[in-house]
């Protein structure tokens, strides 16, 4: 459900509008009839699991082949020599 209120009315009824949003509603606040703000419930994201990609790929130089040395001409080019 979407309801629209002007700024003055939203200030007066803020607690009620928050309750409406908490129960799944959506509130739009307008200035001079033009919508400028939408109040929506914050969706909580599940916490990230550390190490969830462990074992799915290899980093160079660890379990895979070693990283080859950088050629001197390339190093000279990026260092401006």
Beta strands, then each sheet from edge to edge (+ up, - down):
strand 1: 2-6
strand 2: 26-31
strand 3: 34-39
sheet 1: 1+ 2+ 3-
end
